[in-house]
């Protein structure tokens, strides 16, 4: 029992490690929305695994926010399907279902392909060029992570790549939607045994899409992306269903 308690303590320390440095992101007005943004990013970056119970005392203390503010942030993330509250068990990170995963990919195919289709033909506007540079930077980060065999960093870079694609639409609402969708997707990869298997092979395809965009062919990039997402859904859905069944 003592060993289990110590393990839980170490896990909680790992979860909140570095949150103190995120206090600056809150500004003077420590709003629940900003706290939710920080925690959502932490989920996307892989700090909070599915099923992990979130300690109000640890997280609230690390961020320096009141219990009421933190609870409101938890409520917002519960609405986004990232957290869940169970009677007498507190708040924990949600475990994504197989049906959720299929729906995540449906949303991704609609939103990401539309972002590319909206570029149209001809030279890109300056703001679009900057967004494409962000896509290229995400691919470069993934390539560096793969070279260093830093698979968690590769996972994060891949999600940033897709977030940058959606940013091409220039829509804050779509950006917000995709942040939640990609955070849910990260929870899926927490359950898998070998994230390298699912991310590394797609890095080459990320590069191909980025290079096609840099060359000015958004239509071809959209075709590459749709094939990419279809292949990814087919590979991941079956493996995730099996993993959930075994778990």
MARBA-3410 file (N, C-alpha, C, O; in Angstrom, 1 decimal):
247
0.8,-1.2,0.0,0.0,0.0,0.0,0.9,1.3,0.0,0.6,2.2,-0.7 ~ 1.9,1.3,0.9,2.8,2.4,0.9,3.5,2.7,-0.4,3.6,3.8,-0.8 ~ 3.9,1.6,-1.1,4.5,1.8,-2.4,3.5,2.4,-3.4,3.9,3.2,-4.2 ~ 2.2,2.0,-3.3,1.2,2.5,-4.2,1.0,4.0,-3.9,0.8,4.8,-4.9 ~ 1.0,4.4,-2.7,0.8,5.8,-2.3,2.0,6.6,-2.8,1.8,7.7,-3.4
3.2,6.1,-2.6,4.4,6.8,-3.1,4.3,7.0,-4.6,4.7,8.0,-5.1 ~ 3.9,6.0,-5.3,3.8,6.0,-6.8,2.8,7.1,-7.2,3.0,7.9,-8.1 ~ 1.6,7.2,-6.5,0.6,8.2,-6.8,1.1,9.6,-6.6,0.9,10.5,-7.3 ~ 1.9,9.7,-5.5,2.5,11.0,-5.1,3.5,11.5,-6.2,3.5,12.6,-6.6 ~ 4.3,10.5,-6.7,5.2,10.9,-7.8,4.5,11.2,-9.1,4.9,12.2,-9.8
3.4,10.5,-9.4,2.6,10.9,-10.6,2.0,12.2,-10.5,2.1,13.0,-11.4 ~ 1.5,12.6,-9.3,0.9,13.9,-9.1,2.0,15.0,-9.2,1.7,16.1,-9.8 ~ 3.2,14.7,-8.7,4.2,15.7,-8.9,4.6,15.9,-10.3,4.9,17.0,-10.7 ~ 4.6,14.8,-11.1,4.9,14.9,-12.5,3.9,15.7,-13.3,4.2,16.5,-14.2 ~ 2.6,15.5,-12.9,1.5,16.2,-13.5,1.6,17.7,-13.4,1.3,18.4,-14.3
1.9,18.1,-12.2,1.9,19.6,-11.9,3.2,20.2,-12.1,3.3,21.4,-12.0 ~ 4.3,19.4,-12.3,5.6,20.0,-12.5,5.6,21.0,-13.6,5.2,20.8,-14.7 ~ 6.1,22.2,-13.3,6.2,23.2,-14.3,5.0,24.2,-14.4,5.1,25.2,-15.1 ~ 3.9,23.8,-13.7,2.7,24.6,-13.8,3.0,26.0,-13.1,2.4,27.0,-13.5 ~ 3.9,26.1,-12.2,4.2,27.4,-11.6,4.6,28.4,-12.6,4.3,29.6,-12.5
5.4,27.9,-13.6,5.9,28.8,-14.6,4.8,29.3,-15.6,4.9,30.3,-16.3 ~ 3.6,28.6,-15.5,2.5,29.0,-16.4,1.7,30.1,-15.7,0.7,30.6,-16.3 ~ 2.0,30.4,-14.5,1.2,31.5,-13.8,1.2,32.8,-14.6,0.2,33.5,-14.6 ~ 2.3,33.0,-15.3,2.4,34.3,-16.0,1.4,34.3,-17.1,1.0,35.4,-17.5 ~ 0.9,33.2,-17.6,-0.1,33.2,-18.7,-1.4,33.6,-18.2,-2.3,34.0,-19.0
-1.6,33.6,-16.9,-2.9,33.9,-16.3,-3.1,35.4,-16.3,-4.2,35.9,-16.3 ~ -2.0,36.2,-16.2,-2.2,37.6,-16.1,-2.7,38.0,-14.7,-2.7,37.2,-13.8 ~ -3.1,39.2,-14.6,-3.6,39.7,-13.3,-5.0,39.1,-13.0,-5.3,38.9,-11.9 ~ -5.8,38.9,-14.1,-7.1,38.3,-13.9,-7.1,36.8,-14.1,-7.0,36.4,-15.3 ~ -7.0,36.1,-13.0,-6.9,34.6,-13.1,-8.2,34.0,-13.5,-8.9,33.4,-12.6
-8.6,34.1,-14.7,-9.9,33.6,-15.1,-9.9,32.1,-15.3,-8.9,31.5,-15.6 ~ -11.1,31.5,-15.2,-11.3,30.1,-15.4,-11.0,29.7,-16.8,-10.4,28.6,-17.1 ~ -11.3,30.6,-17.8,-11.0,30.3,-19.2,-9.5,30.1,-19.4,-9.1,29.2,-20.2 ~ -8.7,31.0,-18.8,-7.3,30.9,-19.0,-6.7,29.7,-18.3,-5.8,29.0,-18.8 ~ -7.2,29.3,-17.1,-6.8,28.1,-16.5,-7.1,26.9,-17.4,-6.3,26.0,-17.5
-8.3,26.9,-17.9,-8.7,25.8,-18.8,-7.8,25.7,-20.0,-7.5,24.6,-20.5 ~ -7.4,26.9,-20.6,-6.4,26.9,-21.7,-5.1,26.2,-21.3,-4.6,25.4,-22.1 ~ -4.6,26.5,-20.1,-3.4,25.9,-19.7,-3.5,24.4,-19.5,-2.7,23.6,-19.9 ~ -4.6,24.0,-18.8,-4.8,22.5,-18.6,-5.0,21.8,-19.9,-4.6,20.7,-20.1 ~ -5.7,22.4,-20.8,-6.0,21.8,-22.1,-4.6,21.6,-22.9,-4.4,20.5,-23.4
-3.8,22.6,-22.8,-2.4,22.5,-23.4,-1.6,21.4,-22.7,-0.9,20.6,-23.4 ~ -1.8,21.2,-21.4,-1.1,20.2,-20.7,-1.6,18.8,-21.2,-0.8,17.9,-21.3 ~ -2.9,18.7,-21.4,-3.4,17.4,-21.9,-2.8,17.1,-23.3,-2.4,16.0,-23.6 ~ -2.8,18.2,-24.1,-2.3,18.0,-25.5,-0.9,17.6,-25.5,-0.4,16.8,-26.4 ~ -0.1,18.1,-24.6,1.3,17.8,-24.5,1.6,16.5,-23.8,2.8,16.1,-23.6
0.6,15.9,-23.2,0.8,14.5,-22.7,1.1,14.5,-21.2,1.5,13.4,-20.7 ~ 0.8,15.5,-20.4,1.2,15.5,-19.0,0.1,14.8,-18.2,0.4,14.3,-17.1 ~ -1.1,14.9,-18.6,-2.2,14.3,-17.9,-2.8,13.0,-18.6,-3.5,13.2,-19.7 ~ -2.5,11.8,-18.2,-3.0,10.6,-18.9,-4.4,10.3,-18.6,-5.0,10.8,-17.6 ~ -5.1,9.6,-19.5,-6.5,9.2,-19.3,-6.7,8.5,-18.0,-5.9,7.6,-17.6
-7.7,8.8,-17.3,-8.0,8.2,-16.0,-7.4,8.8,-14.8,-7.7,8.5,-13.7 ~ -6.4,9.7,-15.0,-5.7,10.4,-13.9,-6.6,11.3,-13.2,-7.4,12.1,-13.7 ~ -6.6,11.2,-11.8,-7.4,12.0,-11.0,-6.7,13.4,-10.8,-5.5,13.4,-10.6 ~ -7.4,14.5,-11.0,-6.8,15.8,-10.9,-7.0,16.3,-9.5,-8.2,16.5,-9.0 ~ -5.9,16.6,-8.8,-6.0,17.1,-7.5,-6.2,18.7,-7.5,-5.4,19.4,-8.0
-7.3,19.1,-6.9,-7.6,20.5,-6.8,-6.5,21.2,-6.0,-6.1,22.3,-6.3 ~ -6.1,20.6,-4.9,-5.1,21.2,-4.1,-3.7,21.4,-4.8,-3.1,22.5,-4.7 ~ -3.3,20.3,-5.5,-2.0,20.4,-6.2,-2.0,21.4,-7.3,-1.1,22.3,-7.5 ~ -3.0,21.3,-8.2,-3.1,22.1,-9.4,-3.4,23.6,-9.0,-2.8,24.5,-9.5 ~ -4.4,23.8,-8.1,-4.7,25.1,-7.6,-3.5,25.8,-7.0,-3.3,27.0,-7.2
-2.8,25.1,-6.2,-1.6,25.6,-5.5,-0.5,26.0,-6.5,0.1,27.0,-6.4 ~ -0.3,25.1,-7.5,0.7,25.3,-8.5,0.4,26.6,-9.4,1.3,27.3,-9.7 ~ -0.9,26.8,-9.7,-1.2,27.9,-10.5,-1.6,29.1,-9.7,-1.7,30.3,-10.3 ~ -1.8,29.0,-8.4,-2.1,30.1,-7.6,-3.5,30.6,-7.8,-3.7,31.9,-7.8 ~ -4.4,29.7,-8.0,-5.8,30.2,-8.3,-6.7,29.6,-7.2,-6.4,28.6,-6.5
-7.9,30.2,-7.1,-8.8,29.8,-6.0,-9.5,28.5,-6.4,-9.5,28.1,-7.6 ~ -10.1,27.8,-5.5,-10.7,26.5,-5.7,-11.9,26.7,-6.6,-12.2,25.9,-7.5 ~ -12.6,27.8,-6.5,-13.8,28.1,-7.3,-13.4,28.3,-8.8,-14.1,27.8,-9.7 ~ -12.3,29.1,-9.0,-11.8,29.3,-10.3,-11.4,28.0,-11.0,-11.7,27.7,-12.1 ~ -10.7,27.1,-10.2,-10.3,25.9,-10.8,-11.5,24.9,-11.1,-11.5,24.3,-12.1
-12.5,24.9,-10.2,-13.6,24.1,-10.5,-14.4,24.6,-11.7,-14.9,23.7,-12.5 ~ -14.4,25.9,-12.0,-15.0,26.4,-13.2,-14.2,25.9,-14.4,-14.8,25.6,-15.4 ~ -12.9,25.9,-14.3,-12.1,25.5,-15.4,-12.3,24.0,-15.6,-12.4,23.6,-16.8 ~ -12.4,23.2,-14.6,-12.7,21.8,-14.7,-14.1,21.6,-15.4,-14.2,20.7,-16.3 ~ -15.1,22.5,-15.1,-16.4,22.3,-15.7,-16.3,22.6,-17.2,-16.9,21.9,-18.0
-15.5,23.6,-17.6,-15.4,23.9,-19.0,-14.7,22.8,-19.7,-15.2,22.4,-20.9 ~ -13.7,22.1,-19.2,-13.0,21.0,-19.8,-13.9,19.8,-19.8,-13.7,18.9,-20.7 ~ -14.8,19.6,-18.8,-15.7,18.5,-18.8,-16.7,18.7,-20.0,-17.0,17.7,-20.6 ~ -17.1,19.9,-20.2,-18.0,20.2,-21.4,-17.3,19.9,-22.7,-18.0,19.5,-23.7 ~ -16.0,20.0,-22.7,-15.2,19.7,-23.9,-14.9,18.2,-24.1,-14.2,17.8,-25.0
-15.4,17.4,-23.1,-15.2,16.0,-23.1,-13.7,15.6,-22.8,-13.3,14.5,-23.2 ~ -13.0,16.4,-22.2,-11.6,16.1,-21.8,-11.5,15.6,-20.3,-10.7,14.8,-20.0 ~ -12.4,16.1,-19.5,-12.5,15.6,-18.1,-13.9,15.0,-17.8,-14.8,15.2,-18.6 ~ -14.0,14.3,-16.7,-15.2,13.8,-16.2,-15.3,13.9,-14.7,-14.3,13.7,-14.0 ~ -16.5,14.1,-14.2,-16.7,14.2,-12.8,-17.5,13.0,-12.3,-18.6,12.8,-12.9
-17.0,12.3,-11.4,-17.8,11.2,-10.8,-18.1,11.4,-9.3,-17.2,11.8,-8.6 ~ -19.3,11.0,-8.9,-19.7,11.2,-7.5,-18.7,10.5,-6.6,-18.4,9.3,-6.8 ~ -18.2,11.2,-5.6,-17.3,10.6,-4.6,-15.9,10.2,-5.1,-15.1,9.7,-4.4 ~ -15.7,10.5,-6.4,-14.4,10.2,-7.0,-13.6,11.4,-7.6,-12.5,11.3,-8.0 ~ -14.3,12.6,-7.5,-13.7,13.8,-8.0,-13.6,13.9,-9.5,-14.4,13.2,-10.2
-12.7,14.7,-10.0,-12.5,15.0,-11.4,-11.3,14.2,-11.9,-10.2,14.2,-11.3 ~ -11.5,13.6,-13.1,-10.4,12.8,-13.7,-10.3,13.1,-15.2,-11.3,13.5,-15.8 ~ -9.2,12.7,-15.8,-9.1,12.9,-17.2,-9.9,11.7,-17.9,-9.8,10.6,-17.5 ~ -10.7,12.1,-18.9,-11.6,11.1,-19.5,-10.9,10.1,-20.4,-9.9,10.4,-21.0 ~ -11.4,8.9,-20.4,-10.9,7.9,-21.3,-11.8,7.9,-22.6,-13.0,7.7,-22.5
-11.2,8.2,-23.7,-11.9,8.3,-25.0,-12.5,6.9,-25.4,-11.8,5.9,-25.3 ~ -13.7,6.9,-25.9,-14.3,5.6,-26.4,-13.9,5.5,-27.9,-13.5,6.4,-28.6 ~ -14.2,4.2,-28.4,-13.9,4.0,-29.8,-14.9,4.8,-30.7,-14.5,5.3,-31.7 ~ -16.1,5.0,-30.2,-17.1,5.8,-31.0,-16.6,7.3,-31.0,-16.7,8.0,-32.0 ~ -16.0,7.7,-29.9,-15.4,9.1,-29.8,-14.3,9.2,-30.9,-14.3,10.2,-31.6
-13.5,8.2,-31.0,-12.4,8.3,-31.9,-12.8,8.4,-33.4,-12.3,9.2,-34.1 ~ -13.8,7.7,-33.7,-14.4,7.7,-35.1,-14.9,9.1,-35.3,-14.7,9.7,-36.4 ~ -15.6,9.7,-34.3,-16.2,11.0,-34.5,-15.1,12.1,-34.6,-15.2,13.1,-35.3 ~ -14.0,11.9,-33.8,-12.9,12.8,-33.9,-12.3,12.9,-35.3,-12.0,14.0,-35.8 ~ -12.2,11.8,-36.0,-11.7,11.8,-37.3,-12.7,12.4,-38.3,-12.3,13.0,-39.3
-14.0,12.2,-38.1,-15.0,12.8,-39.0,-14.8,14.4,-38.9,-14.8,15.0,-39.9 ~ -14.7,14.9,-37.7,-14.5,16.3,-37.5,-13.2,16.8,-38.2,-13.2,17.8,-38.8 ~ -12.2,16.0,-38.0,-10.9,16.4,-38.5,-10.9,16.5,-40.1,-10.4,17.4,-40.7 ~ -11.5,15.5,-40.7,-11.6,15.5,-42.1,-12.4,16.7,-42.7,-12.1,17.2,-43.7 ~ -13.5,17.0,-42.0,-14.3,18.2,-42.4,-13.5,19.5,-42.2,-13.4,20.3,-43.2
-13.0,19.7,-41.0,-12.3,21.0,-40.7,-11.0,21.2,-41.4,-10.7,22.2,-42.0 ~ -10.1,20.2,-41.3,-8.8,20.3,-41.9,-8.8,20.5,-43.4,-8.1,21.3,-44.0 ~ -9.7,19.6,-44.1,-9.7,19.7,-45.5,-10.3,21.1,-46.0,-9.9,21.7,-47.0 ~ -11.3,21.6,-45.2,-11.9,22.8,-45.5,-10.9,24.0,-45.4,-11.0,25.0,-46.2 ~ -10.1,23.9,-44.4,-9.0,24.9,-44.2,-8.1,25.0,-45.4,-7.7,26.1,-45.9
-7.8,23.9,-46.0,-6.9,23.9,-47.2,-7.7,24.3,-48.4,-7.2,25.1,-49.3 ~ -9.0,23.9,-48.5,-9.8,24.2,-49.7,-10.1,25.7,-49.8,-10.2,26.3,-50.8 ~ -10.1,26.3,-48.6,-10.4,27.7,-48.5,-9.3,28.6,-49.0,-9.5,29.8,-49.2 ~ -8.1,28.0,-49.3,-7.0,28.8,-49.8,-7.2,29.3,-51.2,-6.7,30.3,-51.7 ~ -8.0,28.5,-52.0,-8.2,28.8,-53.4,-7.0,28.7,-54.2,-6.0,28.0,-53.9
-7.0,29.4,-55.3,-5.9,29.4,-56.3,-5.1,30.7,-56.2,-5.6,31.7,-55.7 ~ -3.9,30.7,-56.8,-3.2,32.0,-56.9,-2.2,32.2,-55.7,-2.2,31.3,-54.8 ~ -1.5,33.3,-55.7,-0.6,33.6,-54.7,-1.3,33.7,-53.3,-2.4,34.1,-53.2 ~ -0.6,33.2,-52.3,-1.1,33.3,-50.9,-1.1,34.7,-50.4,-0.1,35.5,-50.7 ~ -2.0,35.1,-49.5,-2.0,36.3,-48.8,-0.9,36.2,-47.8,-0.5,35.1,-47.4
-0.3,37.4,-47.3,0.8,37.3,-46.3,0.5,36.5,-45.1,1.3,35.8,-44.6 ~ -0.7,36.7,-44.6,-1.1,36.0,-43.3,-1.1,34.5,-43.6,-0.8,33.7,-42.7 ~ -1.5,34.1,-44.8,-1.5,32.6,-45.1,-0.1,32.1,-45.2,0.2,31.0,-44.8 ~ 0.8,32.9,-45.8,2.2,32.5,-45.9,2.8,32.3,-44.5,3.6,31.4,-44.3 ~ 2.4,33.2,-43.5,2.9,33.0,-42.2,2.4,31.7,-41.5,3.1,31.0,-40.8
1.1,31.4,-41.8,0.5,30.2,-41.3,1.2,28.9,-41.9,1.4,28.0,-41.2 ~ 1.5,29.0,-43.2,2.2,27.9,-43.8,3.6,27.7,-43.2,4.1,26.6,-43.1 ~ 4.3,28.8,-42.9,5.6,28.8,-42.2,5.4,28.1,-40.9,6.3,27.3,-40.4 ~ 4.3,28.3,-40.2,4.1,27.6,-38.9,3.9,26.1,-39.1,4.3,25.3,-38.3 ~ 3.2,25.7,-40.2,3.1,24.3,-40.6,4.5,23.7,-40.8,4.8,22.6,-40.3
5.3,24.4,-41.6,6.6,23.9,-41.9,7.5,23.8,-40.6,8.2,22.8,-40.4 ~ 7.3,24.7,-39.7,8.1,24.7,-38.4,7.7,23.5,-37.6,8.5,22.9,-36.9 ~ 6.4,23.2,-37.6,5.9,22.0,-36.8,6.5,20.7,-37.4,6.8,19.8,-36.7 ~ 6.6,20.6,-38.7,7.2,19.5,-39.3,8.7,19.4,-39.0,9.2,18.3,-38.6 ~ 9.4,20.5,-39.0,10.8,20.5,-38.6,11.0,20.0,-37.2,11.9,19.3,-36.9
10.1,20.5,-36.3,10.1,20.1,-34.9,9.9,18.6,-34.8,10.6,17.9,-34.0 ~ 9.0,18.0,-35.6,8.8,16.6,-35.6,10.0,15.8,-36.1,10.3,14.8,-35.6 ~ 10.6,16.3,-37.1,11.8,15.7,-37.7,13.0,15.7,-36.7,13.7,14.7,-36.5 ~ 13.1,16.8,-36.0,14.2,16.8,-34.9,13.9,15.9,-33.8,14.8,15.2,-33.3 ~ 12.6,15.8,-33.4,12.2,14.9,-32.3,12.4,13.4,-32.7,12.9,12.6,-31.9
12.1,13.1,-34.0,12.3,11.7,-34.5,13.8,11.4,-34.5,14.2,10.3,-34.1 ~ 14.6,12.3,-34.9,16.0,12.1,-35.0,16.6,11.8,-33.6,17.5,11.1,-33.4 ~ 16.0,12.5,-32.6,16.4,12.3,-31.2,15.7,11.2,-30.5,16.0,10.9,-29.3 ~ 14.8,10.5,-31.2,14.0,9.4,-30.7,13.2,9.9,-29.5,12.9,9.2,-28.5 ~ 12.8,11.2,-29.5,11.9,11.8,-28.5,10.5,11.7,-28.9,9.9,12.6,-29.5
9.9,10.5,-28.7,8.6,10.2,-29.2,7.5,11.0,-28.7,6.5,11.4,-29.4 ~ 7.5,11.4,-27.4,6.5,12.3,-26.9,6.5,13.7,-27.6,5.5,14.3,-27.8 ~ 7.7,14.2,-27.8,7.9,15.4,-28.5,7.4,15.3,-30.0,6.8,16.3,-30.5 ~ 7.6,14.2,-30.6,7.1,13.9,-31.9,5.6,14.0,-32.0,5.0,14.5,-32.9 ~ 5.0,13.3,-30.9,3.6,13.3,-30.8,3.0,14.8,-30.7,2.0,15.1,-31.4
3.6,15.6,-29.9,3.2,16.9,-29.7,3.4,17.7,-31.0,2.5,18.5,-31.4 ~ 4.5,17.5,-31.7,4.8,18.3,-33.0,3.8,17.9,-34.0,3.3,18.7,-34.8 ~ 3.3,16.6,-34.0,2.3,16.2,-35.0,1.0,16.9,-34.8,0.3,17.3,-35.7 ~ 0.6,17.0,-33.5,-0.6,17.7,-33.2,-0.5,19.2,-33.5,-1.5,19.8,-34.0 ~ 0.6,19.8,-33.3,0.8,21.2,-33.7,0.7,21.4,-35.2,0.3,22.4,-35.7
1.2,20.4,-35.9,1.1,20.4,-37.4,-0.3,20.5,-37.8,-0.7,21.4,-38.7 ~ -1.2,19.7,-37.2,-2.6,19.7,-37.6,-3.3,21.0,-37.1,-4.2,21.5,-37.8 ~ -2.9,21.5,-36.0,-3.5,22.7,-35.5,-3.1,23.9,-36.4,-3.9,24.8,-36.7 ~ -1.9,23.8,-36.9,-1.4,24.9,-37.8,-2.2,24.8,-39.2,-2.4,25.9,-39.8 ~ -2.5,23.6,-39.6,-3.3,23.5,-40.8,-4.7,24.2,-40.6,-5.1,24.9,-41.5
-5.3,24.0,-39.5,-6.6,24.6,-39.3,-6.5,26.1,-39.2,-7.4,26.8,-39.5 ~ -5.4,26.5,-38.7,-5.1,28.0,-38.5,-5.2,28.7,-39.9,-5.3,29.9,-39.9 ~ -5.0,28.0,-41.0,-5.1,28.5,-42.3,-6.4,29.2,-42.6,-6.6,30.1,-43.4 ~ -7.4,28.7,-41.9,-8.8,29.2,-42.1,-9.0,30.6,-41.5,-9.9,31.3,-41.9 ~ -8.1,31.0,-40.6,-8.1,32.3,-40.0,-9.4,32.5,-39.2,-9.9,33.6,-39.1
-9.8,31.5,-38.5,-11.0,31.5,-37.7,-10.7,31.2,-36.3,-10.4,30.0,-36.0 ~ -10.8,32.1,-35.3,-10.6,31.8,-33.9,-11.5,30.7,-33.4,-11.1,29.9,-32.6 ~ -12.7,30.6,-33.9,-13.7,29.6,-33.4,-13.2,28.2,-33.9,-13.3,27.2,-33.1 ~ -12.8,28.1,-35.1,-12.3,26.8,-35.6,-11.0,26.4,-34.9,-10.8,25.3,-34.6 ~ -10.1,27.4,-34.6,-8.9,27.1,-33.8,-9.3,26.5,-32.5,-8.7,25.6,-32.0
-10.3,27.1,-31.8,-10.7,26.7,-30.5,-11.3,25.3,-30.6,-11.0,24.4,-29.7 ~ -12.1,25.0,-31.6,-12.7,23.7,-31.8,-11.6,22.7,-31.9,-11.6,21.6,-31.3 ~ -10.6,23.0,-32.8,-9.5,22.0,-33.0,-8.6,21.7,-31.8,-8.1,20.6,-31.7 ~ -8.4,22.7,-31.0,-7.6,22.5,-29.8,-8.2,21.4,-28.9,-7.5,20.6,-28.4 ~ -9.6,21.5,-28.8,-10.2,20.4,-28.0,-10.2,19.1,-28.7,-10.0,18.1,-28.0
-10.4,19.1,-30.0,-10.4,17.8,-30.7,-9.0,17.1,-30.6,-8.9,15.9,-30.4 ~ -7.9,17.9,-30.8,-6.6,17.3,-30.8,-6.2,16.9,-29.4,-5.4,16.0,-29.2 ~ -6.7,17.6,-28.3,-6.4,17.2,-27.0,-7.1,15.8,-26.7,-6.5,15.0,-26.1 ~ -8.3,15.6,-27.2,-8.9,14.3,-27.1,-8.1,13.3,-27.8,-7.9,12.1,-27.3 ~ -7.6,13.6,-29.0,-6.8,12.6,-29.7,-5.5,12.3,-29.0,-5.1,11.1,-29.0
-4.9,13.2,-28.3,-3.8,12.9,-27.5,-4.1,11.9,-26.4,-3.3,11.0,-26.1 ~ -5.3,11.9,-25.9,-5.7,11.0,-24.9,-5.8,9.6,-25.5,-5.5,8.6,-24.8 ~ -6.1,9.5,-26.7,-6.1,8.2,-27.4,-4.7,7.6,-27.4,-4.5,6.4,-27.2 ~ -3.7,8.4,-27.8,-2.4,7.9,-27.9,-1.8,7.6,-26.6,-0.8,6.8,-26.5 ~ -2.3,8.1,-25.5,-1.8,7.7,-24.2,-2.1,6.2,-23.9,-1.4,5.6,-23.2
-3.2,5.8,-24.5,-3.6,4.4,-24.2,-2.8,3.4,-25.1,-2.6,2.2,-24.7 ~ -2.3,3.9,-26.2,-1.5,3.0,-27.0,-0.1,2.7,-26.4,0.5,3.5,-25.8 ~ 0.4,1.5,-26.7,1.7,1.1,-26.2,2.8,1.7,-26.8,3.8,2.0,-26.2 ~ 2.7,2.0,-28.1,3.8,2.4,-28.9,3.5,3.6,-29.8,3.2,3.4,-31.0 ~ 3.5,4.9,-29.3,3.2,6.0,-30.1,4.1,6.2,-31.3,3.7,6.8,-32.3
5.3,5.7,-31.2,6.3,5.8,-32.3,5.7,5.1,-33.6,5.8,5.6,-34.7 ~ 5.0,4.0,-33.3,4.4,3.2,-34.4,3.4,4.0,-35.2,3.2,3.9,-36.4 ~ 2.7,4.9,-34.5,1.6,5.6,-35.1,1.9,7.0,-35.6,1.2,7.6,-36.5 ~ 3.0,7.6,-35.1,3.4,8.9,-35.5,4.5,9.0,-36.5,4.4,9.7,-37.5 ~ 5.6,8.2,-36.2,6.8,8.3,-37.1,6.5,8.0,-38.6,7.0,8.8,-39.4
5.7,7.0,-39.0,5.4,6.8,-40.4,4.7,8.0,-41.1,4.8,8.2,-42.3 ~ 4.0,8.8,-40.3,3.2,9.9,-40.9,4.1,11.2,-41.0,3.6,12.2,-41.6 ~ 5.2,11.2,-40.4,6.1,12.4,-40.4,6.5,12.7,-41.9,6.5,13.8,-42.3 ~ 6.8,11.6,-42.7,7.1,11.8,-44.1,6.0,12.5,-44.8,6.2,13.3,-45.7 ~ 4.8,12.1,-44.5,3.6,12.6,-45.2,3.3,14.0,-44.7,2.8,14.9,-45.5
3.6,14.3,-43.4,3.6,15.7,-43.0,4.5,16.6,-43.8,4.1,17.7,-44.3 ~ 5.7,16.1,-44.1,6.6,16.9,-44.9,6.1,17.1,-46.3,6.3,18.2,-46.9 ~ 5.5,16.0,-46.8,5.0,16.1,-48.2,3.9,17.2,-48.3,3.9,18.0,-49.3 ~ 3.0,17.2,-47.3,1.9,18.2,-47.3,2.5,19.6,-47.2,2.1,20.5,-47.9 ~ 3.4,19.8,-46.3,4.0,21.1,-46.0,4.7,21.6,-47.3,4.6,22.7,-47.7
5.5,20.7,-47.9,6.2,21.1,-49.1,5.3,21.4,-50.3,5.5,22.4,-51.1 ~ 4.2,20.7,-50.4,3.2,21.0,-51.4,2.5,22.4,-51.2,2.3,23.1,-52.1 ~ 2.3,22.7,-49.9,1.7,24.0,-49.6,2.7,25.1,-49.9,2.4,26.1,-50.5 ~ 4.0,24.9,-49.6,5.0,25.9,-49.8,5.2,26.1,-51.3,5.5,27.2,-51.8 ~ 4.9,25.0,-52.1,5.0,25.2,-53.6,3.7,25.9,-54.2,3.7,26.1,-55.4
2.7,26.1,-53.3,1.6,26.9,-53.8,0.4,26.0,-54.3,-0.5,26.6,-55.0 ~ 0.4,24.7,-54.1,-0.6,23.8,-54.6,-1.5,23.3,-53.5,-1.3,22.2,-53.0 ~ -2.4,24.2,-53.1,-3.3,23.8,-51.9,-4.2,22.7,-52.3,-4.5,21.9,-51.4 ~ -4.7,22.6,-53.5,-5.6,21.5,-53.9,-4.9,20.1,-53.8,-5.5,19.2,-53.3 ~ -3.6,20.1,-54.2,-2.9,18.8,-54.1,-2.7,18.5,-52.6,-2.7,17.3,-52.2
-2.4,19.5,-51.8,-2.2,19.3,-50.4,-3.4,18.8,-49.7,-3.3,17.9,-48.8 ~ -4.6,19.2,-50.2,-5.8,18.7,-49.6,-6.0,17.3,-49.9,-6.5,16.5,-49.1 ~ -5.7,16.9,-51.2,-5.9,15.5,-51.5,-4.9,14.6,-50.7,-5.3,13.5,-50.2 ~ -3.7,15.1,-50.5,-2.7,14.3,-49.7,-3.2,14.2,-48.2,-3.1,13.2,-47.6 ~ -3.8,15.3,-47.7,-4.3,15.3,-46.3,-5.5,14.3,-46.1,-5.5,13.6,-45.1
-6.4,14.3,-47.1,-7.6,13.4,-46.9,-7.2,12.0,-47.0,-7.7,11.2,-46.2 ~ -6.2,11.6,-47.8,-5.7,10.2,-47.9,-5.0,9.9,-46.6,-5.1,8.8,-46.0 ~ -4.2,10.9,-46.1,-3.5,10.7,-44.8,-4.5,10.4,-43.7,-4.2,9.5,-42.9 ~ -5.5,11.2,-43.5,-6.4,11.1,-42.4,-7.2,9.8,-42.5,-7.5,9.1,-41.5 ~ -7.6,9.4,-43.7,-8.3,8.1,-43.9,-7.4,6.9,-43.5,-7.9,6.0,-42.8
-6.2,7.0,-43.9,-5.2,5.9,-43.6,-5.0,5.9,-42.0,-5.0,4.8,-41.4 ~ -4.9,7.1,-41.5,-4.6,7.2,-40.0,-5.8,6.6,-39.2,-5.6,5.9,-38.3 ~ -7.0,7.0,-39.7,-8.2,6.5,-39.0,-8.3,5.0,-39.1,-8.6,4.3,-38.1 ~ -8.0,4.4,-40.2,-8.1,3.0,-40.4,-7.1,2.2,-39.5,-7.5,1.2,-38.9 ~ -5.9,2.8,-39.4,-4.9,2.1,-38.6,-5.2,2.2,-37.2,-5.0,1.3,-36.4
-5.5,3.5,-36.7,-5.7,3.7,-35.3,-6.9,3.1,-34.7,-6.9,2.7,-33.6 ~ -8.0,3.2,-35.4,-9.3,2.8,-34.9,-9.3,1.3,-34.5,-9.7,0.9,-33.4 ~ -8.8,0.4,-35.3,-8.7,-1.0,-35.0,-7.8,-1.3,-33.9,-8.1,-2.1,-33.0 ~ -6.6,-0.6,-33.8,-5.7,-0.8,-32.8,-6.2,-0.3,-31.4,-6.0,-1.0,-30.4 ~ -6.9,0.8,-31.5,-7.4,1.4,-30.2,-8.6,0.5,-29.7,-8.7,0.3,-28.5
-9.4,0.1,-30.6,-10.5,-0.8,-30.1,-10.0,-2.0,-29.4,-10.5,-2.5,-28.4 ~ -8.9,-2.6,-30.0,-8.3,-3.8,-29.4,-7.7,-3.5,-28.1,-7.8,-4.3,-27.1 ~ -7.1,-2.4,-28.0,-6.4,-2.0,-26.7,-7.4,-1.7,-25.6,-7.2,-2.1,-24.5 ~ -8.6,-1.0,-26.0,-9.6,-0.8,-25.0,-10.2,-2.1,-24.5,-10.5,-2.3,-23.3 ~ -10.4,-3.1,-25.5,-11.0,-4.4,-25.1,-10.1,-5.1,-24.2,-10.5,-5.7,-23.2
-8.8,-5.0,-24.4,-7.8,-5.7,-23.5,-7.7,-5.1,-22.2,-7.5,-5.7,-21.2 ~ -7.9,-3.7,-22.2,-7.8,-3.0,-20.9,-9.0,-3.2,-20.0,-9.0,-2.7,-18.9
END
